[in-house]
């Protein structure tokens, strides 16, 4: 059955693939991105054309309440209702943590944490009113694992994980489901959107670790230079599976990580057990997965 899906951050990467994959399967997608008449005009045109009438590109900046509200309202006016919301928009700040200014860190959280929250505040009333629906939060394996020079990005995903899990508990009685998707490292345009800390001169005080950003870059280069490079299509396929799954069958988290997936899955399992006991102790055992 065709569903109406609202997807953020669709000009490239996972968002673009998710949009095209869903449209190909007959779903109607409201694909959001910034600057659709400027720098993203070509991406917007490509998605619209490839969608063959099933993709509607909407202007939206995840960092602006009015922009988010306007985009969600436009989708609701066009479709009548939304079945699924996919929060995918995001980017990564890179660098020794001291090199990030306060503004750098605040923007990282504004896009990766507050952005999805803005979208849910705009979209959830219509989903709750219908007593059903699905929210898919695109997180990261770095919402569980920690690497140097990626602390700002990782901590934003840790925050998104906590916020999303709380949403999942709170929404259970409404009929709206929420699943967190945790991708590992994939070769997408994500690397082109990396923002380096604004005060790189501070790195000079870290001795042999002063070039940590370059070291991390080379590690990723090596990871994506072999014959068995994981395809980002796996993430789009995972989202499609969730969208088409029957209500009540969707798990709290889905790991999409051919490289270190078992590690993330192990952490998820341990976390779920802790949460189960914690919630039971508070008389909320019915919320546990």
DOMILO-461131 format. One record per residue (C-alpha): residue in three letters; x, y negated, z. Coordinates in steps of 0.02 Angstrom, whole numbers, plus 50000, padded with zeros to 5 digits. Each point is the difference from the previous one (the first is absolute). Layout:
BEGIN
@residuo->ALA	east->X	north->Y	up->Z
...
//
This chain:
BEGIN
@residuo->UNK	east->50000	north->50000	up->50000
@residuo->UNK	east->50068	north->49829	up->49952
@residuo->UNK	east->50048	north->49888	up->50146
@residuo->UNK	east->50037	north->49815	up->50018
@residuo->UNK	east->50178	north->49978	up->50062
@residuo->UNK	east->50087	north->49841	up->50058
@residuo->UNK	east->50190	north->50011	up->49982
@residuo->UNK	east->50128	north->49869	up->50052
@residuo->UNK	east->50173	north->49968	up->49928
@residuo->UNK	east->49966	north->50073	up->49828
@residuo->UNK	east->50121	north->49904	up->49888
@residuo->UNK	east->50132	north->50137	up->50015
@residuo->UNK	east->50057	north->50154	up->50095
@residuo->UNK	east->49878	north->50109	up->50096
@residuo->UNK	east->49858	north->49876	up->49980
@residuo->UNK	east->50009	north->50002	up->49812
@residuo->UNK	east->50008	north->50191	up->49995
@residuo->UNK	east->49858	north->50018	up->50124
@residuo->UNK	east->49891	north->49884	up->49895
@residuo->UNK	east->50035	north->50091	up->49836
@residuo->UNK	east->49979	north->50172	up->50079
@residuo->UNK	east->49833	north->49958	up->50077
@residuo->UNK	east->49935	north->49915	up->49842
@residuo->UNK	east->50051	north->50148	up->49894
@residuo->UNK	east->49892	north->50111	up->50111
@residuo->UNK	east->49850	north->49888	up->49972
@residuo->UNK	east->50005	north->49893	up->50156
@residuo->UNK	east->49972	north->49811	up->49994
@residuo->UNK	east->50150	north->49908	up->50069
@residuo->UNK	east->50012	north->49821	up->50060
@residuo->UNK	east->50187	north->49970	up->49984
@residuo->UNK	east->50071	north->49851	up->50091
@residuo->UNK	east->50161	north->49905	up->49975
@residuo->UNK	east->50067	north->49824	up->50012
@residuo->UNK	east->50017	north->49876	up->49857
@residuo->UNK	east->49902	north->50095	up->49867
@residuo->UNK	east->50012	north->49856	up->49876
@residuo->UNK	east->50186	north->49972	up->50031
@residuo->UNK	east->50141	north->50119	up->50040
@residuo->UNK	east->49882	north->50150	up->50017
@residuo->UNK	east->49897	north->49960	up->49845
@residuo->UNK	east->50078	north->50142	up->49900
@residuo->UNK	east->49972	north->50125	up->50141
@residuo->UNK	east->49819	north->49944	up->50018
@residuo->UNK	east->49969	north->50015	up->49814
@residuo->UNK	east->50081	north->50172	up->49992
@residuo->UNK	east->49894	north->50068	up->50142
@residuo->UNK	east->49840	north->49928	up->49928
@residuo->UNK	east->50035	north->50074	up->49829
@residuo->UNK	east->50057	north->50170	up->50066
@residuo->UNK	east->49848	north->50010	up->50113
@residuo->UNK	east->49881	north->49997	up->49852
@residuo->UNK	east->49867	north->49902	up->50093
@residuo->UNK	east->50027	north->50087	up->50167
@residuo->UNK	east->50133	north->49880	up->50067
@residuo->UNK	east->49956	north->49824	up->50056
@residuo->UNK	east->50152	north->49896	up->50046
@residuo->UNK	east->49973	north->49873	up->50139
@residuo->UNK	east->50113	north->49861	up->50061
@residuo->UNK	east->50048	north->50025	up->50182
@residuo->UNK	east->50138	north->49949	up->50119
@residuo->UNK	east->50004	north->50117	up->50150
@residuo->UNK	east->50072	north->49860	up->50107
@residuo->UNK	east->49849	north->49885	up->49978
@residuo->UNK	east->49833	north->50028	up->50087
@residuo->UNK	east->49900	north->49902	up->49872
@residuo->UNK	east->50081	north->50090	up->49854
@residuo->UNK	east->49964	north->50170	up->50077
@residuo->UNK	east->49820	north->49957	up->50042
@residuo->UNK	east->49972	north->49934	up->49824
@residuo->UNK	east->50070	north->50157	up->49917
@residuo->UNK	east->49898	north->50119	up->50107
@residuo->UNK	east->49843	north->49895	up->49972
@residuo->UNK	east->50030	north->50004	up->49811
@residuo->UNK	east->50018	north->50190	up->50003
@residuo->UNK	east->49841	north->50020	up->50102
@residuo->UNK	east->49904	north->49883	up->49885
@residuo->UNK	east->50056	north->50097	up->49846
@residuo->UNK	east->49979	north->50176	up->50069
@residuo->UNK	east->49864	north->49979	up->50131
@residuo->UNK	east->50103	north->50098	up->50126
@residuo->UNK	east->50173	north->50071	up->50032
@residuo->UNK	east->50034	north->50183	up->50038
@residuo->UNK	east->50188	north->49992	up->50028
@residuo->UNK	east->50130	north->49871	up->50051
@residuo->UNK	east->50184	north->50036	up->49965
@residuo->UNK	east->50121	north->49883	up->50089
@residuo->UNK	east->50158	north->50017	up->49900
@residuo->UNK	east->50074	north->49823	up->49986
@residuo->UNK	east->50167	north->49980	up->50087
@residuo->UNK	east->50184	north->49965	up->49983
@residuo->UNK	east->50161	north->50029	up->50098
@residuo->UNK	east->50122	north->49883	up->50085
@residuo->UNK	east->50177	north->50068	up->49998
@residuo->UNK	east->50154	north->49957	up->50099
@residuo->UNK	east->50080	north->50009	up->50172
@residuo->UNK	east->49859	north->49947	up->50113
@residuo->UNK	east->50094	north->49845	up->50064
@residuo->UNK	east->50009	north->49933	up->49822
@residuo->UNK	east->49811	north->49988	up->49990
@residuo->UNK	east->49931	north->49831	up->50053
@residuo->UNK	east->49842	north->49986	up->50102
@residuo->UNK	east->49910	north->49950	up->49841
@residuo->UNK	east->50066	north->50154	up->49909
@residuo->UNK	east->49932	north->50115	up->50135
@residuo->UNK	east->49834	north->49910	up->50015
@residuo->UNK	east->49971	north->50013	up->49812
@residuo->UNK	east->50043	north->50186	up->50005
@residuo->UNK	east->49864	north->50027	up->50129
@residuo->UNK	east->49878	north->49882	up->49915
@residuo->UNK	east->50004	north->50101	up->49839
@residuo->UNK	east->50019	north->50177	up->50068
@residuo->UNK	east->49894	north->49994	up->50158
@residuo->UNK	east->49886	north->49847	up->50003
@residuo->UNK	east->49965	north->50018	up->49814
@residuo->UNK	east->49915	north->50171	up->50016
@residuo->UNK	east->49908	north->49935	up->50153
@residuo->UNK	east->49933	north->49853	up->49899
@residuo->UNK	east->49937	north->50118	up->49866
@residuo->UNK	east->49914	north->50114	up->50126
@residuo->UNK	east->49916	north->49855	up->50088
@residuo->UNK	east->49930	north->49946	up->49831
@residuo->UNK	east->49948	north->50172	up->49939
@residuo->UNK	east->49948	north->50099	up->50154
@residuo->UNK	east->49832	north->49916	up->50032
@residuo->UNK	east->49934	north->50064	up->49833
@residuo->UNK	east->50070	north->50175	up->50028
@residuo->UNK	east->49931	north->50010	up->50177
@residuo->UNK	east->49830	north->49939	up->49940
@residuo->UNK	east->49992	north->50150	up->49883
@residuo->UNK	east->50060	north->50120	up->50136
@residuo->UNK	east->50136	north->50074	up->49891
@residuo->UNK	east->50159	north->49962	up->49907
@residuo->UNK	east->50187	north->50026	up->50001
@residuo->UNK	east->50151	north->49892	up->50041
@residuo->UNK	east->50171	north->50056	up->49939
@residuo->UNK	east->50149	north->49913	up->50078
@residuo->UNK	east->50163	north->50018	up->49904
@residuo->UNK	east->50132	north->50007	up->50135
@residuo->UNK	east->50173	north->50080	up->49985
@residuo->UNK	east->50110	north->50135	up->50072
@residuo->UNK	east->50085	north->49849	up->50079
@residuo->UNK	east->49844	north->49981	up->50106
@residuo->UNK	east->50073	north->50151	up->50094
@residuo->UNK	east->50187	north->49997	up->49960
@residuo->UNK	east->50127	north->49862	up->50029
@residuo->UNK	east->50146	north->49947	up->49889
@residuo->UNK	east->50123	north->49858	up->50025
@residuo->UNK	east->49973	north->49842	up->49895
@residuo->UNK	east->49818	north->50050	up->49977
@residuo->UNK	east->49941	north->49962	up->50176
@residuo->UNK	east->49884	north->49857	up->49949
@residuo->UNK	east->49912	north->50103	up->49868
@residuo->UNK	east->49997	north->50157	up->50107
@residuo->UNK	east->49931	north->49908	up->50151
@residuo->UNK	east->49862	north->49925	up->49892
@residuo->UNK	east->49952	north->50176	up->49947
@residuo->UNK	east->50007	north->50060	up->50181
@residuo->UNK	east->49880	north->49858	up->50039
@residuo->UNK	east->49889	north->50046	up->49853
@residuo->UNK	east->49995	north->50180	up->50061
@residuo->UNK	east->49942	north->49947	up->50174
@residuo->UNK	east->49872	north->49877	up->49934
@residuo->UNK	east->49933	north->50127	up->49875
@residuo->UNK	east->49987	north->50140	up->50127
@residuo->UNK	east->49902	north->49887	up->50117
@residuo->UNK	east->49886	north->49956	up->49855
@residuo->UNK	east->49975	north->50186	up->49963
@residuo->UNK	east->49944	north->50032	up->50180
@residuo->UNK	east->49886	north->49848	up->50004
@residuo->UNK	east->49919	north->50038	up->49833
@residuo->UNK	east->49958	north->50182	up->50034
@residuo->UNK	east->49826	north->49964	up->50065
@residuo->UNK	east->49961	north->49889	up->49849
@residuo->UNK	east->50025	north->50134	up->49867
@residuo->UNK	east->50148	north->49908	up->49923
@residuo->UNK	east->50159	north->50105	up->49989
@residuo->UNK	east->50180	north->49940	up->49999
@residuo->UNK	east->50153	north->50095	up->49942
@residuo->UNK	east->50181	north->49943	up->50005
@residuo->UNK	east->50110	north->50052	up->49852
@residuo->UNK	east->50185	north->50010	up->50040
@residuo->UNK	east->50108	north->49999	up->49842
@residuo->UNK	east->50184	north->50036	up->50008
@residuo->UNK	east->50129	north->49922	up->49884
@residuo->UNK	east->49945	north->49990	up->49818
@residuo->UNK	east->50074	north->49912	up->49849
@residuo->UNK	east->49876	north->49858	up->49972
@residuo->UNK	east->50014	north->49813	up->49973
@residuo->UNK	east->49999	north->49987	up->50190
@residuo->UNK	east->50188	north->49973	up->49999
@residuo->UNK	east->49980	north->49846	up->49891
@residuo->UNK	east->49891	north->49919	up->50135
@residuo->UNK	east->50125	north->50018	up->50142
@residuo->UNK	east->50028	north->49838	up->50094
@residuo->UNK	east->50171	north->49979	up->50080
@residuo->UNK	east->50014	north->49914	up->50169
@residuo->UNK	east->50019	north->49812	up->49983
@residuo->UNK	east->50160	north->49984	up->50102
@residuo->UNK	east->50118	north->50129	up->49925
@residuo->UNK	east->50151	north->49906	up->50067
@residuo->UNK	east->49962	north->50074	up->50171
@residuo->UNK	east->50042	north->50173	up->49930
@residuo->UNK	east->50184	north->49953	up->50000
@residuo->UNK	east->50004	north->50026	up->50188
@residuo->UNK	east->49958	north->50185	up->49980
@residuo->UNK	east->50172	north->50056	up->49939
@residuo->UNK	east->49993	north->50158	up->49891
@residuo->UNK	east->49810	north->49992	up->50003
@residuo->UNK	east->49997	north->49827	up->49922
@residuo->UNK	east->49962	north->50077	up->49829
@residuo->UNK	east->49862	north->50113	up->50068
@residuo->UNK	east->49874	north->49938	up->49871
@residuo->UNK	east->50116	north->50051	up->49858
@residuo->UNK	east->50031	north->50168	up->50084
@residuo->UNK	east->49813	north->50033	up->50014
@residuo->UNK	east->49976	north->49949	up->49818
@residuo->UNK	east->50131	north->50125	up->49943
@residuo->UNK	east->49916	north->50136	up->50103
@residuo->UNK	east->49835	north->49970	up->49911
@residuo->UNK	east->50088	north->49992	up->49832
@residuo->UNK	east->50077	north->50170	up->50031
@residuo->UNK	east->49833	north->50070	up->50060
@residuo->UNK	east->49914	north->49950	up->49838
@residuo->UNK	east->50138	north->50051	up->49879
@residuo->UNK	east->49978	north->50189	up->50006
@residuo->UNK	east->49892	north->50118	up->49898
@residuo->UNK	east->49868	north->50027	up->50133
@residuo->UNK	east->49945	north->49822	up->50032
@residuo->UNK	east->49825	north->49999	up->50078
@residuo->UNK	east->49862	north->49923	up->49895
@residuo->UNK	east->49899	north->49856	up->50075
@residuo->UNK	east->49850	north->50077	up->49913
@residuo->UNK	east->49993	north->50118	up->50149
@residuo->UNK	east->49940	north->49856	up->50108
@residuo->UNK	east->49864	north->49951	up->49876
@residuo->UNK	east->49944	north->50182	up->49991
@residuo->UNK	east->49992	north->50009	up->50190
@residuo->UNK	east->49887	north->49846	up->50004
@residuo->UNK	east->49889	north->50075	up->49864
@residuo->UNK	east->49983	north->50159	up->50103
@residuo->UNK	east->49945	north->49899	up->50151
@residuo->UNK	east->49876	north->49898	up->49899
@residuo->UNK	east->49919	north->50156	up->49928
@residuo->UNK	east->50004	north->50101	up->50162
@residuo->UNK	east->49837	north->50033	up->50091
@residuo->UNK	east->49958	north->49889	up->50148
@residuo->UNK	east->50065	north->50068	up->50164
@residuo->UNK	east->50142	north->50099	up->49920
@residuo->UNK	east->50131	north->49863	up->49987
@residuo->UNK	east->50148	north->50013	up->50120
@residuo->UNK	east->50070	north->49858	up->50104
@residuo->UNK	east->50163	north->50001	up->49903
@residuo->UNK	east->50065	north->50066	up->49835
@residuo->UNK	east->50188	north->50013	up->49972
@residuo->UNK	east->50061	north->49983	up->49821
@residuo->UNK	east->50186	north->50026	up->50013
@residuo->UNK	east->50091	north->50140	up->49907
@residuo->UNK	east->50164	north->49948	up->50082
@residuo->UNK	east->49971	north->49983	up->50187
@residuo->UNK	east->49815	north->50041	up->50013
@residuo->UNK	east->50018	north->50142	up->50127
@residuo->UNK	east->50083	north->49880	up->50123
@residuo->UNK	east->49858	north->49875	up->49987
@residuo->UNK	east->49871	north->50138	up->50011
@residuo->UNK	east->50083	north->50065	up->50159
@residuo->UNK	east->49993	north->49827	up->50078
@residuo->UNK	east->49818	north->49983	up->49949
@residuo->UNK	east->49957	north->50166	up->50080
@residuo->UNK	east->50087	north->49956	up->50163
@residuo->UNK	east->49915	north->49831	up->50002
@residuo->UNK	east->49828	north->50076	up->49970
@residuo->UNK	east->50022	north->50117	up->50149
@residuo->UNK	east->50051	north->49856	up->50114
@residuo->UNK	east->49852	north->49896	up->49940
@residuo->UNK	east->49881	north->50145	up->50027
@residuo->UNK	east->50048	north->50014	up->50183
@residuo->UNK	east->50005	north->49812	up->50024
@residuo->UNK	east->49825	north->49974	up->49929
@residuo->UNK	east->49931	north->50148	up->50096
@residuo->UNK	east->50068	north->49927	up->50160
@residuo->UNK	east->49908	north->49838	up->49964
@residuo->UNK	east->49836	north->50089	up->49964
@residuo->UNK	east->50018	north->49971	up->49813
@residuo->UNK	east->50047	north->50175	up->49945
@residuo->UNK	east->49868	north->49997	up->49864
@residuo->UNK	east->50106	north->49872	up->49905
@residuo->UNK	east->50153	north->50112	up->49986
@residuo->UNK	east->50038	north->50090	up->49837
//
